[in-house]
Amino acid sequence: MTTAINAPQPAVAAVPGTVTCPACRAKVTSAPIERWTAAEAANFFVVPSRNADRNARCSAALAKLWNDRPCEVYECNACGLGFGWPHLSGSNEFYAITHEQADYPPFRWEYPQAAQHAIAQFPAGGLVLDVGAGHGNFSKQLPAGWSYYAVESTEVMRQRIEQRGHKTFTSLEHAADAHPNAFSFIVLFQVLEHVADFDGMLAILRRLAAPGAVLAMSMPYGPEIARRVAVATCPDMPPNHINRWTPPAVAAAVARAGFKLESHRVQPPQVRNVLYTAYLRTIAQAARQPRSLAGRWYSVQNKKARIALAPPLGVLQLLRMAPRLRSAALSANFLTFSRAV
């Protein structure tokens, strides 16, 4: 699901002391940890050697979103949330450009983790709402006794979910109007890092929650992002990821909406994280050095040819990463469980 929900913010670079953490509302007095122009950010979202036209359109969309100013990234000293400033989600125009070659993953680490938690908390089953459901693959993890509903803005994905016999909604508002206080288990997988107005989203989720309902949310694990980025040399770039969440930041945000964070689980280090980090290193090198080996490889338009050429380039990146393989394997995500109170 493409999520572009924004709270009004001034599209200007801030001075220390004028920035407020969107999660815990503390004043951020430290200097920004990153600063990106629209052109710099666009080079990582759409490498120009692959498609110069898409890169130019992406740069223009970001310049429009940021009012022709740089976007800065701050880190809250109180709760640890990292966030872009201006605190704006990617626009629909931005996501239309960057998702021209995107797809939705068939499986996530958090799917079985969330399903097991739902079964343990509600043995008799109930109604589950999947927000930003993609193809609805989480439904495959649920046993009999659960009624699966999905919020998904993309029509093609909604059709796939409906073909399996499930009910879909085009928006959270639509779901809340149809089934208020109905869902005992609500899931958001890799959604909240994209949303600037998460207060508004969480408030609607509280309207949807039945008494004692559980809200399960997964997102990139903020405390490990800096170490993984250092190895990948590829930034965790706004506005796609406008928030870098930590457990204390999640606790502060959900509390305002009427939930209480009860627990969280961190994804264990995995070999696939190392391989993905090697891929990100290649993208970063292609963005910075178009004439490099990585840049020339990424400029190949034929996908089958790129796949055939990828293994030797991957081996080269792994050799360069060898001293820091542990950091490359670090937890990519975490999963939180909050209770409606």
C-alpha positions as CSV (number, residue, x, y, z in Angstrom):
1,M,0.0,0.0,0.0
2,T,1.3,3.4,-0.9
3,T,0.9,5.6,2.2
4,A,1.2,9.4,1.8
5,I,-0.3,10.9,5.0
6,N,1.3,14.1,6.0
7,A,0.9,16.5,8.9
8,P,1.5,20.1,8.0
9,Q,5.1,21.1,8.5
10,P,7.2,24.1,7.4
11,A,9.3,23.0,4.4
12,V,12.4,24.9,5.6
13,A,15.6,23.8,7.2
14,A,15.3,24.2,11.0
15,V,17.7,25.5,13.6
16,P,18.5,23.4,16.7
17,G,15.9,23.9,19.3
18,T,13.0,24.5,16.9
19,V,12.5,20.9,15.9
20,T,10.1,18.7,18.0
21,C,10.2,15.0,18.0
22,P,7.0,13.7,16.3
23,A,6.9,10.6,18.6
24,C,7.5,11.8,22.2
25,R,7.2,15.6,21.5
26,A,10.5,16.5,23.1
27,K,12.5,19.4,21.8
28,V,15.5,18.3,19.7
29,T,18.5,20.4,20.5
30,S,21.2,18.5,18.6
31,A,22.3,19.3,15.0
32,P,20.9,17.2,12.2
33,I,22.8,13.9,11.5
34,E,22.2,14.0,7.7
35,R,21.3,16.5,5.1
36,W,20.1,15.7,1.6
37,T,19.1,17.7,-1.5
38,A,16.4,16.5,-3.8
39,A,19.0,15.6,-6.5
40,E,21.1,13.6,-4.0
41,A,18.1,11.7,-2.7
42,A,16.8,11.0,-6.2
43,N,20.1,9.4,-7.2
44,F,19.6,6.7,-4.6
45,F,15.9,6.1,-5.3
46,V,16.4,6.0,-9.1
47,V,20.0,5.5,-10.2
48,P,20.4,7.9,-13.2
49,S,22.5,5.4,-15.2
50,R,19.5,3.0,-15.2
51,N,16.9,5.6,-16.2
52,A,17.8,9.2,-16.4
53,D,14.2,10.3,-17.1
54,R,12.8,8.6,-14.0
55,N,15.7,10.1,-12.0
56,A,14.9,13.6,-13.2
57,R,11.2,13.1,-12.4
58,C,12.0,11.8,-9.0
59,S,14.3,14.8,-8.3
60,A,11.6,17.2,-9.4
61,A,9.0,15.5,-7.2
62,L,11.3,15.7,-4.1
63,A,12.1,19.3,-4.8
64,K,8.4,20.1,-4.9
65,L,7.8,18.1,-1.7
66,W,10.6,19.9,0.1
67,N,9.9,23.3,-1.3
68,D,13.3,23.4,-3.0
69,R,15.1,23.1,0.3
70,P,17.3,20.2,1.7
71,C,15.7,17.6,3.9
72,E,17.5,17.1,7.2
73,V,17.5,14.0,9.5
74,Y,17.4,14.5,13.2
75,E,17.6,12.0,16.1
76,C,15.6,12.6,19.3
77,N,17.7,12.5,22.4
78,A,14.8,11.4,24.5
79,C,13.2,8.5,22.7
80,G,15.7,7.8,19.9
81,L,13.4,8.3,17.0
82,G,15.2,9.3,13.8
83,F,13.0,11.5,11.5
84,G,13.3,13.6,8.4
85,W,12.6,17.4,8.6
86,P,10.4,18.6,7.0
87,H,8.5,15.7,8.5
88,L,6.6,14.8,5.3
89,S,5.7,11.4,3.8
90,G,6.6,10.8,0.2
91,S,3.9,12.2,-2.1
92,N,1.8,10.1,-4.4
93,E,3.8,11.4,-7.3
94,F,7.1,10.3,-5.6
95,Y,5.8,6.8,-5.0
96,A,4.3,6.5,-8.5
97,I,7.8,7.1,-9.9
98,T,9.8,5.0,-7.5
99,H,7.4,2.0,-7.6
100,E,7.4,1.7,-11.4
101,Q,9.7,-1.3,-10.9
102,A,8.6,-2.4,-7.4
103,D,6.8,-5.5,-6.2
104,Y,5.5,-6.8,-2.9
105,P,7.5,-9.6,-1.0
106,P,5.6,-12.9,-0.7
107,F,6.9,-13.6,2.9
108,R,8.2,-11.5,5.8
109,W,9.9,-12.7,9.0
110,E,7.2,-11.1,11.1
111,Y,4.3,-13.0,9.5
112,P,4.6,-16.2,11.5
113,Q,5.7,-14.2,14.6
114,A,2.5,-12.1,14.5
115,A,0.3,-15.1,13.7
116,Q,1.6,-17.0,16.7
117,H,1.0,-14.1,19.0
118,A,-2.6,-13.7,17.7
119,I,-3.3,-17.4,18.3
120,A,-1.8,-17.3,21.8
121,Q,-3.8,-14.1,22.7
122,F,-7.1,-15.1,21.1
123,P,-7.3,-19.0,20.9
124,A,-10.9,-18.8,19.6
125,G,-10.0,-16.6,16.7
126,G,-11.6,-13.4,15.8
127,L,-11.5,-10.6,13.2
128,V,-8.0,-9.5,12.0
129,L,-7.3,-6.3,9.9
130,D,-4.2,-6.2,7.8
131,V,-3.3,-2.5,6.9
132,G,-1.2,-2.1,3.8
133,A,-1.8,-5.8,3.0
134,G,-0.1,-6.0,-0.4
135,H,-1.2,-9.4,-1.8
136,G,-2.7,-10.5,1.5
137,N,-0.1,-13.1,2.2
138,F,-0.4,-12.8,6.0
139,S,-3.8,-14.4,5.7
140,K,-2.1,-17.7,4.9
141,Q,-0.6,-17.8,8.4
142,L,-4.0,-17.8,10.1
143,P,-5.8,-21.0,11.1
144,A,-9.6,-21.6,10.9
145,G,-11.6,-19.3,13.2
146,W,-10.0,-16.1,12.0
147,S,-11.8,-13.7,9.6
148,Y,-9.3,-11.8,7.5
149,Y,-9.9,-8.2,6.3
150,A,-7.5,-6.0,4.5
151,V,-6.9,-2.3,3.8
152,E,-5.1,-1.9,0.5
153,S,-5.1,1.1,-1.8
154,T,-4.0,-0.7,-5.0
155,E,-6.8,-2.1,-7.0
156,V,-4.9,-5.0,-8.5
157,M,-3.8,-6.2,-5.0
158,R,-7.3,-5.8,-3.6
159,Q,-8.7,-8.0,-6.4
160,R,-6.2,-10.7,-5.6
161,I,-7.2,-10.7,-1.9
162,E,-10.9,-10.7,-2.8
163,Q,-10.4,-13.7,-5.1
164,R,-9.4,-15.6,-2.0
165,G,-12.7,-14.8,-0.4
166,H,-11.6,-11.9,1.9
167,K,-13.1,-8.5,2.4
168,T,-11.1,-5.4,1.5
169,F,-11.2,-1.7,2.1
170,T,-9.7,1.1,0.1
171,S,-8.8,3.2,3.2
172,L,-8.7,3.1,7.0
173,E,-11.6,5.5,7.1
174,H,-13.7,3.1,5.0
175,A,-12.9,0.3,7.4
176,A,-13.6,2.4,10.5
177,D,-17.0,3.4,9.1
178,A,-18.0,-0.1,8.3
179,H,-16.6,-2.0,11.3
180,P,-15.9,0.3,14.3
181,N,-14.6,-1.5,17.5
182,A,-14.6,-4.8,15.7
183,F,-11.1,-6.1,15.2
184,S,-9.3,-8.1,17.9
185,F,-6.0,-8.2,16.0
186,I,-4.7,-5.4,13.8
187,V,-1.4,-5.7,11.9
188,L,0.8,-3.1,10.0
189,F,3.8,-4.7,8.4
190,Q,6.5,-2.2,7.3
191,V,4.0,0.8,7.2
192,L,4.7,3.2,10.0
193,E,8.2,4.1,8.8
194,H,6.6,5.7,5.8
195,V,3.9,7.7,7.6
196,A,4.4,11.3,8.8
197,D,0.9,11.7,10.3
198,F,1.1,8.5,12.4
199,D,-0.9,10.1,15.1
200,G,-3.9,10.4,12.7
201,M,-3.4,6.8,11.6
202,L,-3.1,5.4,15.1
203,A,-6.2,7.3,16.2
204,I,-8.2,5.6,13.4
205,L,-6.7,2.2,14.4
206,R,-8.0,2.8,17.9
207,R,-11.5,3.3,16.5
208,L,-11.2,0.0,14.7
209,A,-9.9,-1.9,17.8
210,A,-12.2,-4.1,19.8
211,P,-11.9,-4.0,23.6
212,G,-8.6,-5.5,24.6
213,A,-7.4,-5.7,20.9
214,V,-3.8,-6.2,20.0
215,L,-2.0,-3.9,17.5
216,A,1.0,-5.6,15.9
217,M,3.4,-3.4,13.9
218,S,6.7,-4.2,12.3
219,M,9.3,-1.7,11.0
220,P,13.0,-1.2,10.4
221,Y,14.9,-1.4,13.7
222,G,16.2,2.1,14.3
223,P,19.1,1.2,16.7
224,E,20.8,-0.9,14.1
225,I,20.2,1.3,11.1
226,A,23.3,3.4,11.5
227,R,25.6,0.4,11.7
228,R,24.0,-1.3,8.7
229,V,24.1,1.9,6.7
230,A,27.8,2.3,7.5
231,V,28.5,-1.1,5.9
232,A,26.1,-0.7,3.0
233,T,27.2,2.9,2.3
234,C,23.6,3.4,1.2
235,P,21.5,5.8,3.3
236,D,18.1,5.1,4.8
237,M,16.7,7.9,2.8
238,P,13.7,10.2,3.4
239,P,11.0,10.6,2.4
240,N,10.5,6.9,1.8
241,H,11.5,6.1,5.4
242,I,10.5,9.4,7.1
243,N,10.7,7.7,10.6
244,R,13.4,5.4,12.1
245,W,11.6,3.8,15.0
246,T,12.8,2.6,18.4
247,P,10.7,0.8,21.1
248,P,10.5,3.9,23.3
249,A,9.3,6.0,20.3
250,V,6.7,3.4,19.5
251,A,5.5,3.4,23.1
252,A,5.1,7.2,23.2
253,A,3.2,7.3,19.9
254,V,0.8,4.5,20.6
255,A,0.1,5.8,24.1
256,R,-1.4,9.0,22.7
257,A,-3.9,6.9,20.6
258,G,-5.0,4.7,23.5
259,F,-2.7,1.7,23.2
260,K,0.0,0.4,25.6
261,L,3.2,-1.2,24.2
262,E,3.5,-4.6,25.9
263,S,6.4,-6.2,24.1
264,H,8.7,-6.2,21.1
265,R,10.8,-8.7,19.2
266,V,13.9,-8.0,17.2
267,Q,14.6,-9.9,14.1
268,P,17.7,-12.1,14.6
269,P,20.8,-11.6,12.3
270,Q,20.4,-13.5,9.1
271,V,22.5,-14.4,6.1
272,R,20.0,-12.8,3.8
273,N,20.7,-9.5,5.5
274,V,24.4,-9.8,4.4
275,L,23.3,-10.5,0.8
276,Y,20.9,-7.5,0.8
277,T,23.6,-5.3,2.3
278,A,25.9,-6.3,-0.6
279,Y,23.1,-5.3,-3.0
280,L,22.7,-2.0,-1.3
281,R,26.5,-1.3,-1.6
282,T,26.2,-1.9,-5.3
283,I,23.3,0.5,-5.6
284,A,25.2,3.1,-3.6
285,Q,28.3,2.8,-5.7
286,A,26.3,3.0,-8.9
287,A,24.6,6.2,-7.6
288,R,27.9,7.8,-6.6
289,Q,30.1,6.5,-9.4
290,P,28.2,5.9,-12.6
291,R,31.4,4.8,-14.5
292,S,32.3,2.2,-11.9
293,L,31.8,-1.5,-12.4
294,A,28.7,-1.3,-10.3
295,G,27.4,1.7,-12.2
296,R,28.0,0.0,-15.6
297,W,26.2,-3.2,-14.3
298,Y,23.2,-1.2,-13.0
299,S,22.9,0.6,-16.3
300,V,22.2,-2.6,-18.1
301,Q,18.5,-2.4,-19.2
302,N,17.9,-6.1,-19.7
303,K,16.9,-7.7,-16.4
304,K,18.1,-11.2,-17.3
305,A,21.5,-9.9,-18.3
306,R,21.8,-8.0,-15.0
307,I,20.9,-11.2,-13.1
308,A,23.5,-13.2,-15.0
309,L,26.2,-10.6,-14.3
310,A,25.2,-10.1,-10.6
311,P,27.1,-13.0,-8.9
312,P,30.7,-11.9,-9.6
313,L,29.8,-8.3,-8.6
314,G,28.2,-9.7,-5.4
315,V,31.3,-11.7,-4.5
316,L,33.4,-8.5,-4.9
317,Q,31.1,-6.6,-2.5
318,L,31.2,-9.5,0.0
319,L,35.0,-9.4,0.0
320,R,35.0,-5.7,0.6
321,M,32.5,-6.2,3.5
322,A,34.4,-9.1,5.0
323,P,35.7,-7.3,8.1
324,R,32.2,-6.1,8.9
325,L,30.0,-9.1,8.0
326,R,28.6,-9.2,11.6
327,S,27.2,-5.6,11.2
328,A,25.9,-6.5,7.7
329,A,23.9,-9.4,9.3
330,L,22.3,-7.2,12.0
331,S,18.6,-7.1,12.7
332,A,16.7,-5.5,9.9
333,N,13.4,-5.2,11.6
334,F,11.5,-5.4,14.9
335,L,7.9,-6.3,15.7
336,T,5.9,-4.6,18.5
337,F,2.7,-5.7,20.3
338,S,0.5,-3.0,21.9
339,R,-2.8,-3.5,23.7
340,A,-5.9,-1.2,23.4
341,V,-6.6,0.3,26.8
